[in-house]
Amino acid sequence: MFHTFISLTLSLYLLSLLLPITASLPSIGVTYSAPTNSQEVASSSASAERISGAMGRLKLRCLRLENSEPAIIRSLLYTNVTLLLTIPNYMVTPMATNRSVALQWLYTHVVPFYPRAKITTISVGNAFTDVYPESINNLLPAISNVHLSLRDLGIRKISVSTSFSFVTTISTPFPPSSAQFQEPAGVNLFGPLLQFLTDTNSSFLINVYPYNLYRLRAEIPLGIALFQEHPFNFRDDFTTGVRYRNLFDLMVDAVVSAMAVAGYESIPIVVTETGWPSGSAAANEVDANLGYAEIYLKGLVKHLKSGMGTPLLRDGVREVYVYELFDKERTSRNWGILYPNGTAKYRIDFSASSSSSLEPSYIHLAFAIFSLLLCSVLVH
């Protein structure tokens, strides 16, 4: 009987080696940016309750606030929704020169709500280097002042970073192995920033729009931008020997390569914006349509849920935020996944986009220890 038990235990252990193990997948979230036009605000602005309701219906658990309104943060207290807050670009320079400005912002947008609201990250500006290129040297001091102010408040679990636009930040995106960060002459931003992110265990934030890169480079086929699987729908990086079948992975790996060239290879990456416009007022943007937008978003979600990561980043990006929650009225492009009145534009399942489990080695080790202990009990 004992030998039979040993055989059965060994068989079960070997079977466990063949069982699929769910790896950690990127969290999929959405961006909300409040309307700035007063008439828009009066006619179609989504209230805090509508935002939380929309998040629930879409089964999204991550929200990036481009305008970090306290009312919206308050509406998400005691929920499972994680928040990525954004400090407006116009406040970056004042925060760089006066740390009390950073502290005051935190007293308004973080202190009243944290940790009841799950604030995980603060982005100091959004594509700040594009909006205020003359003030690039103020960005890192502002980031540092926000980080130090959080420490002064005893808050150590909120990371601080800033987001960049891919097309203006990465030089030579293809092949990805040739990518580098591009900085204006006389500016040294990325080296010190990457060191700060390493020291504080923070992520590199990047806005990745395959639509924009596709429009800029005529040689990029539409199918590879839309995650479409065709036999000849690929691009090869002959330096690394990697074959890319979608533009999203290619762009992420260009960021990975640029960080490696700068001497930093292990900083997590968060995609703070991505998407495909469902419409455009420009006559030459025929690819901005509802059909292509749905294809892109379905392909993106399917790819992220596959757990495949990218060729150079096997664990994949940490989070991906779709831009954006609601369409805005009277804008040149429509990016929202919902219409202004809150009705759905697409049939996309965002649920179960993030899961994790123990590594296979730990599961198998635990199983083996349990078996040995059980054998010992039976022998004695």
C-alpha positions as CSV (number, residue, x, y, z in Angstrom):
1,M,0.0,0.0,0.0
2,F,2.9,2.4,0.8
3,H,4.5,1.8,-2.6
4,T,1.1,2.4,-4.2
5,F,0.9,5.8,-2.4
6,I,4.5,6.7,-3.5
7,S,3.6,5.9,-7.1
8,L,0.4,7.9,-6.9
9,T,2.2,10.9,-5.3
10,L,5.0,10.9,-7.9
11,S,2.4,10.7,-10.7
12,L,0.5,13.7,-9.2
13,Y,3.7,15.7,-8.9
14,L,4.7,15.0,-12.5
15,L,1.2,15.9,-13.6
16,S,1.6,19.2,-11.7
17,L,4.6,20.1,-13.9
18,L,2.4,20.0,-16.9
19,L,-0.3,22.2,-15.5
20,P,-0.5,25.8,-16.9
21,I,0.5,28.5,-14.5
22,T,-1.1,31.9,-14.8
23,A,1.5,34.6,-14.9
24,S,1.1,38.2,-13.9
25,L,-0.6,40.1,-16.7
26,P,-0.6,43.9,-17.3
27,S,-3.4,45.8,-15.6
28,I,-5.7,47.5,-18.2
29,G,-7.1,50.9,-17.3
30,V,-8.5,54.0,-18.9
31,T,-7.8,57.7,-18.9
32,Y,-10.3,60.3,-17.9
33,S,-9.6,63.9,-18.9
34,A,-12.2,66.5,-17.9
35,P,-13.6,68.9,-20.6
36,T,-12.0,72.4,-20.4
37,N,-14.6,74.3,-22.5
38,S,-17.3,75.7,-20.1
39,Q,-20.2,74.8,-22.5
40,E,-18.8,71.3,-22.8
41,V,-18.7,71.0,-19.0
42,A,-22.3,72.1,-18.8
43,S,-23.6,69.8,-21.5
44,S,-21.6,66.6,-21.4
45,S,-19.3,66.5,-18.5
46,A,-19.3,63.2,-16.7
47,S,-20.0,63.5,-13.0
48,A,-17.8,61.6,-10.5
49,E,-20.7,59.1,-10.0
50,R,-20.9,58.5,-13.7
51,I,-17.2,57.8,-13.9
52,S,-17.2,55.3,-11.2
53,G,-20.4,53.7,-12.7
54,A,-18.7,53.5,-16.1
55,M,-15.7,51.9,-14.6
56,G,-17.9,49.3,-12.9
57,R,-19.8,48.5,-16.1
58,L,-16.6,48.2,-18.1
59,K,-15.0,46.1,-15.3
60,L,-11.9,48.3,-15.3
61,R,-9.8,48.5,-12.2
62,C,-7.3,51.2,-13.1
63,L,-8.1,54.9,-13.7
64,R,-5.6,57.6,-14.8
65,L,-6.8,61.1,-14.1
66,E,-5.3,63.7,-16.4
67,N,-7.0,66.4,-14.4
68,S,-6.9,65.1,-10.8
69,E,-10.2,66.4,-9.6
70,P,-10.7,65.8,-5.8
71,A,-14.4,65.0,-6.4
72,I,-13.5,62.1,-8.6
73,I,-10.9,60.8,-6.2
74,R,-13.4,61.0,-3.4
75,S,-16.0,59.0,-5.4
76,L,-13.6,56.1,-5.6
77,L,-12.9,55.8,-1.8
78,Y,-13.0,52.2,-0.5
79,T,-13.2,50.8,-4.1
80,N,-10.8,48.4,-5.9
81,V,-10.0,51.0,-8.5
82,T,-6.3,52.1,-8.5
83,L,-5.5,55.7,-9.4
84,L,-2.7,57.3,-11.4
85,L,-2.9,61.1,-10.7
86,T,-1.4,63.7,-13.0
87,I,0.0,67.1,-12.0
88,P,-0.9,69.7,-14.7
89,N,2.0,70.9,-16.9
90,Y,1.6,74.5,-15.8
91,M,2.4,73.6,-12.2
92,V,5.7,71.8,-13.0
93,T,7.9,74.9,-13.0
94,P,6.4,76.4,-9.8
95,M,6.9,73.0,-8.1
96,A,10.5,72.9,-9.2
97,T,11.3,76.3,-7.7
98,N,9.1,76.1,-4.6
99,R,8.7,72.8,-2.7
100,S,5.7,74.2,-0.8
101,V,3.7,74.2,-4.0
102,A,4.2,70.5,-4.3
103,L,3.2,70.0,-0.7
104,Q,0.1,72.1,-1.2
105,W,-1.0,70.1,-4.2
106,L,-0.6,66.9,-2.2
107,Y,-2.6,68.4,0.7
108,T,-5.5,68.9,-1.8
109,H,-5.3,65.8,-4.0
110,V,-3.7,63.1,-1.9
111,V,-3.8,63.7,1.9
112,P,-7.6,63.8,2.3
113,F,-8.1,60.5,0.5
114,Y,-5.0,58.3,0.8
115,P,-5.0,55.3,1.6
116,R,-8.8,55.0,1.4
117,A,-8.3,55.8,-2.3
118,K,-5.8,53.5,-3.9
119,I,-3.4,56.1,-5.3
120,T,-0.4,54.2,-6.7
121,T,1.4,56.8,-8.9
122,I,1.7,60.5,-9.5
123,S,2.8,61.7,-12.9
124,V,4.4,65.2,-12.7
125,G,3.2,66.6,-16.0
126,N,2.1,64.8,-19.1
127,A,4.4,65.1,-22.2
128,F,5.8,68.1,-20.4
129,T,8.9,68.2,-22.7
130,D,6.6,68.7,-25.7
131,V,4.5,71.4,-24.1
132,Y,7.2,73.4,-22.4
133,P,10.5,72.5,-24.1
134,E,12.1,75.7,-22.8
135,S,11.6,74.4,-19.2
136,I,12.9,70.9,-19.5
137,N,15.5,71.5,-16.8
138,N,12.6,72.1,-14.3
139,L,11.1,68.7,-14.7
140,L,13.5,66.6,-12.6
141,P,13.6,69.1,-9.7
142,A,9.7,69.1,-9.7
143,I,9.6,65.3,-9.6
144,S,12.1,65.3,-6.7
145,N,10.2,67.9,-4.7
146,V,6.9,65.8,-5.1
147,H,8.8,62.7,-4.0
148,L,10.4,64.4,-1.0
149,S,7.1,66.0,0.0
150,L,5.4,62.6,0.0
151,R,8.2,61.3,2.3
152,D,7.7,64.3,4.6
153,L,4.0,63.3,4.9
154,G,5.0,59.7,5.7
155,I,3.7,58.3,2.4
156,R,6.2,55.8,0.9
157,K,4.0,53.6,-1.4
158,I,3.1,56.2,-4.0
159,S,5.6,56.3,-6.8
160,V,6.5,59.5,-8.7
161,S,7.4,59.8,-12.4
162,T,6.5,61.7,-15.5
163,S,5.0,60.7,-18.9
164,F,6.5,61.2,-22.3
165,S,5.2,61.1,-25.9
166,F,6.8,58.3,-27.8
167,V,7.2,60.0,-31.2
168,T,9.1,63.0,-29.7
169,T,11.1,61.0,-27.2
170,I,12.4,58.0,-29.1
171,S,14.7,58.5,-32.1
172,T,14.8,55.9,-34.8
173,P,12.0,53.6,-33.5
174,F,12.7,51.0,-36.1
175,P,14.5,48.7,-35.8
176,P,13.9,48.9,-32.0
177,S,17.5,47.9,-31.3
178,S,18.7,51.2,-32.8
179,A,16.4,53.4,-30.6
180,Q,17.7,56.0,-28.2
181,F,16.3,58.8,-26.2
182,Q,16.5,62.1,-28.0
183,E,17.2,65.3,-26.0
184,P,17.7,68.9,-27.0
185,A,21.3,70.1,-27.2
186,G,22.7,71.0,-23.8
187,V,20.0,69.0,-21.8
188,N,20.7,66.0,-19.7
189,L,17.4,64.7,-18.6
190,F,17.0,60.9,-19.2
191,G,20.2,59.7,-17.4
192,P,19.4,61.4,-14.0
193,L,15.6,60.6,-14.4
194,L,16.3,56.9,-15.0
195,Q,18.6,56.9,-12.0
196,F,15.8,58.5,-9.9
197,L,13.3,55.9,-11.1
198,T,15.7,53.1,-10.2
199,D,16.4,54.6,-6.7
200,T,12.7,55.0,-5.9
201,N,11.4,51.8,-7.5
202,S,9.3,53.8,-9.9
203,S,8.1,53.2,-13.5
204,F,8.9,54.8,-16.8
205,L,5.7,56.3,-18.2
206,I,5.2,56.6,-22.0
207,N,2.3,57.4,-24.3
208,V,2.3,54.8,-27.1
209,Y,0.0,55.5,-30.1
210,P,0.6,53.1,-33.0
211,Y,-1.9,55.2,-34.9
212,N,0.4,58.3,-34.7
213,L,3.5,56.4,-35.8
214,Y,1.6,54.7,-38.6
215,R,0.5,58.1,-39.9
216,L,4.1,59.4,-39.7
217,R,5.8,56.5,-41.5
218,A,4.3,55.5,-44.8
219,E,6.2,52.2,-44.9
220,I,4.2,50.8,-41.9
221,P,1.4,48.6,-43.0
222,L,-2.0,49.1,-41.5
223,G,-2.4,45.5,-40.4
224,I,0.7,45.5,-38.1
225,A,-0.7,48.7,-36.4
226,L,-4.0,46.9,-35.8
227,F,-2.7,43.6,-34.4
228,Q,-4.0,41.8,-37.5
229,E,-2.5,38.4,-38.1
230,H,-1.5,37.9,-41.7
231,P,1.3,35.6,-42.9
232,F,3.4,38.5,-44.2
233,N,2.4,41.0,-41.6
234,F,5.7,41.4,-39.7
235,R,8.9,43.4,-39.5
236,D,12.3,41.9,-38.6
237,D,15.0,43.5,-36.4
238,F,18.0,41.9,-38.0
239,T,20.3,43.1,-35.2
240,T,18.4,41.2,-32.5
241,G,16.8,38.5,-34.7
242,V,13.4,39.5,-33.4
243,R,10.3,39.4,-35.6
244,Y,7.6,41.9,-34.7
245,R,4.0,41.2,-35.6
246,N,2.4,44.3,-34.1
247,L,3.4,47.9,-33.8
248,F,2.6,48.1,-30.1
249,D,5.3,45.6,-29.2
250,L,7.8,47.2,-31.6
251,M,7.3,50.6,-29.9
252,V,7.6,49.2,-26.4
253,D,10.8,47.4,-27.3
254,A,12.2,50.6,-28.7
255,V,11.7,52.1,-25.2
256,V,13.4,49.0,-23.7
257,S,16.3,49.4,-26.1
258,A,16.7,53.1,-25.4
259,M,16.8,52.5,-21.6
260,A,19.4,49.7,-22.2
261,V,21.6,52.1,-24.2
262,A,21.3,54.6,-21.3
263,G,22.5,51.8,-18.9
264,Y,19.1,51.0,-17.3
265,E,17.4,47.7,-18.2
266,S,15.2,46.8,-15.3
267,I,12.9,49.8,-14.9
268,P,9.2,48.8,-15.3
269,I,7.3,50.4,-18.1
270,V,3.7,51.8,-17.9
271,V,1.9,52.8,-21.0
272,T,0.0,55.9,-19.8
273,E,-1.9,56.4,-23.1
274,T,-2.8,54.3,-26.1
275,G,-5.8,54.0,-28.4
276,W,-7.1,54.5,-31.9
277,P,-9.5,57.4,-32.9
278,S,-13.0,56.4,-34.0
279,G,-13.4,59.5,-36.0
280,S,-11.7,62.7,-37.1
281,A,-12.7,66.0,-38.6
282,A,-9.6,66.0,-40.9
283,A,-10.3,64.8,-44.4
284,N,-7.0,63.0,-44.7
285,E,-7.5,60.8,-41.6
286,V,-9.7,58.1,-43.2
287,D,-8.1,55.5,-40.9
288,A,-9.6,57.2,-37.9
289,N,-12.9,55.3,-37.9
290,L,-15.1,53.2,-35.6
291,G,-14.2,49.9,-37.3
292,Y,-10.4,50.3,-37.0
293,A,-10.7,51.6,-33.5
294,E,-12.6,48.5,-32.4
295,I,-10.1,46.2,-34.2
296,Y,-7.2,47.9,-32.4
297,L,-8.7,47.9,-28.9
298,K,-9.8,44.2,-29.2
299,G,-6.4,43.3,-30.5
300,L,-4.6,45.2,-27.7
301,V,-6.7,43.6,-25.0
302,K,-6.3,40.1,-26.5
303,H,-2.6,40.6,-26.7
304,L,-2.2,41.9,-23.2
305,K,-4.3,39.1,-21.8
306,S,-2.2,36.5,-23.6
307,G,0.6,37.2,-21.1
308,M,3.2,37.0,-23.9
309,G,4.8,40.4,-23.1
310,T,7.0,41.7,-25.9
311,P,10.1,40.1,-27.5
312,L,12.5,42.1,-25.3
313,L,10.2,42.4,-22.3
314,R,8.9,38.9,-21.4
315,D,7.1,40.1,-18.4
316,G,5.4,42.8,-20.4
317,V,4.5,46.4,-19.4
318,R,3.2,46.8,-15.9
319,E,0.0,48.8,-16.8
320,V,-1.7,50.0,-20.0
321,Y,-4.2,52.9,-20.0
322,V,-6.6,53.3,-22.9
323,Y,-7.2,56.9,-24.0
324,E,-9.9,57.7,-23.0
325,L,-13.1,57.0,-21.1
326,F,-15.6,59.4,-22.8
327,D,-15.7,61.0,-26.2
328,K,-15.7,64.8,-26.0
329,E,-17.9,67.0,-28.0
330,R,-16.5,69.4,-30.6
331,T,-13.0,67.9,-30.7
332,S,-11.0,67.1,-33.8
333,R,-10.7,63.4,-33.0
334,N,-12.8,60.9,-31.0
335,W,-10.8,58.7,-28.7
336,G,-13.3,57.6,-26.1
337,I,-14.4,54.0,-25.5
338,L,-17.8,55.5,-24.5
339,Y,-20.0,58.1,-26.2
340,P,-20.4,61.4,-24.3
341,N,-23.8,60.2,-22.9
342,G,-22.1,57.1,-21.5
343,T,-23.3,54.4,-23.9
344,A,-20.8,51.9,-25.2
345,K,-19.1,52.2,-28.6
346,Y,-17.5,48.8,-28.6
347,R,-18.1,45.3,-27.3
348,I,-14.9,44.6,-25.6
349,D,-14.3,42.5,-22.5
350,F,-11.8,44.3,-20.2
351,S,-12.5,42.0,-17.2
352,A,-10.0,39.6,-15.7
353,S,-7.2,41.6,-17.2
354,S,-4.9,41.1,-14.3
355,S,-4.2,38.0,-12.4
356,S,-1.2,36.4,-10.7
357,S,-0.1,33.2,-9.0
358,L,2.9,31.7,-7.5
359,E,5.8,30.9,-9.8
360,P,5.8,27.2,-11.0
361,S,9.0,26.4,-9.1
362,Y,7.4,27.4,-5.8
363,I,4.2,25.5,-6.5
364,H,6.2,22.3,-7.3
365,L,8.5,22.8,-4.3
366,A,5.5,23.1,-2.0
367,F,3.9,20.0,-3.5
368,A,7.1,18.0,-3.1
369,I,7.5,19.1,0.6
370,F,3.9,18.2,1.3
371,S,4.4,14.8,-0.3
372,L,7.5,14.1,1.7
373,L,5.9,15.1,5.0
374,L,2.9,12.9,4.2
375,C,5.2,9.9,3.4
376,S,7.1,10.5,6.7
377,V,3.8,10.3,8.7
378,L,2.8,7.1,7.0
379,V,6.2,5.4,7.5
380,H,6.1,6.2,11.2
